Structures are given as C-alpha cells and as structure tokens.
C-alpha cells in the first residue's frame, strides 16, 4: 500500500533539492533516513522531515511496519518564485529570484516482506 507525504513551499530551489532527493530514491526507509541525516546539503533536513512524516503516516494510519517500507517515488517540483529587486550601480536594478520547492514522498511495502 502506498503512503504519501508532501511538503510545500520549502525555501530552497528545486534544482538543489533534487540532488538530495536522487540520493535516497529506491532505498529502504532506514537506509534513506540514515543517508539524509548525514548529507551536508541544507535541503537534506527538509527531505528528512518529509520522509519521516510519510513513515509516521504509514504506521499511524495504515498499521504498516516501518521495517518493510522503502522509498518508491520521491521528487522535488518547482514551487512559487518570489521576484525581488535589488538596487545596483548607476541607478540600475537587478532582479533576485527567491525560489521554493514542493517535495513529495511515496513509500511502499517491500513485496514478500524480505
């Protein structure tokens, strides 16, 4: 049974979050959480929270054993981008893009329980 957790509006670009997301795709739950705990990227903490939330959803709502779960699908999509402007030399202006991302995690049970 698939269990889904989402986090929206995380203040990091989707391109940077995808580096972390790609590191845990397809791994068992325990291995994915251990990997995320020690990755140096800022977005690793946010991805960790979402994976942990999906695991809690599986245990509380569907009575699934966390030892039999793995990360079936995980992706980071673009969220809203806030456009800000910064004053530059000689009366000019430069735009700043404050990007955000939506992280989605889908956990599933390992077939056969092995």
N, C-alpha and C positions, 0 to 999 in steps of 0.2 A: 504494500500500500504506500502510495506516495504522500509525503508530508511537505508542505510548502511554508516558507517564511520569507518575508520581504522587508527591506529597509529602504525608505525613500528619502531623497534629498540629502544624502551624505555629502559633506563639503569636500570632495576630492574629485578630480577628473576621472572619467570612466576609463580613460587610457591607462592611468596609473593603477586603478583598481583591478583592471584585467590582468595585470602582471601577477597579482596576488591570487586572484580567482583561478587562474590557469594552473597554479601550483597545487591546488587541492582537488581539482576535478577528478572524479572517479576513485578517490581514496576512501578507505574505511573511515568511519566517524572519528574514532580515537586518533588515528594517524593524521587526519586532517586538522583536528584541534591542536595536536602537538606541533604540527608544522606551522600553523598560524600563530601560535604563541611565541615562536622564536624568529619569525620573519622580521626584518628591520623596517619594513615599509610602514608608513602611517596608516594606510588603509587596512593593514592586517588586523588591527584591533576591531575595526568595524565589521569586517568579514567574519571574524571570530564570534562576535556577538550574534550575528545573523545565523550562523551555523549552530551555535549553542541554542538559540531560540527555536530553530527547527527541530533540534533534538528534544527539547522540552515539550514542544507541541506533540511530537510522536509519543513520548512517554505519557503525558497527561491526558491527551485527547483520544488517542488510539490504542493505548496499552501495548505499545511496541517495546521490545528490548533494545536498548541503545547499542548493545554489542553486535547486533545483526544489521545495523544501518550503515549505509555508505552514501557518498555524495553522488547522486545520479546526474543531476544537472545543476550548474551554478553559472550565473552570468551577471555582468555589470553593464547596464544600459545608461545612456545619457539622460541626465535629469535636466531641470531648468538651468539656464545660464543667465546670470545677472551681469548686465553690461554696465560698467562704471567707467568714468573718465578721469584722467589724471593730467594736470597741467604740466606742460613741457616748456622748453626754452623758446624764446621769441614769440610768445603768445599762441603757441600751438597746443594741441591736445592729443593725448594718446589714449586709446581705449584699453580697458582691462576686462578680461572675461573671467568671472568667478563661476567656475563650472561645478556641477554637482552630478551625482550618480544615483541610480536605483539598483540595489543588489537583490537578486532573487536566488534562493537556495531550494532545491528539491532533493529530499532524502528518500531513499527507498530501502526495502529489506533485501538482504542478500538471499538469493534463491537457494533453498536446501539448508539454510541456517549454518553453513560452514564458513 
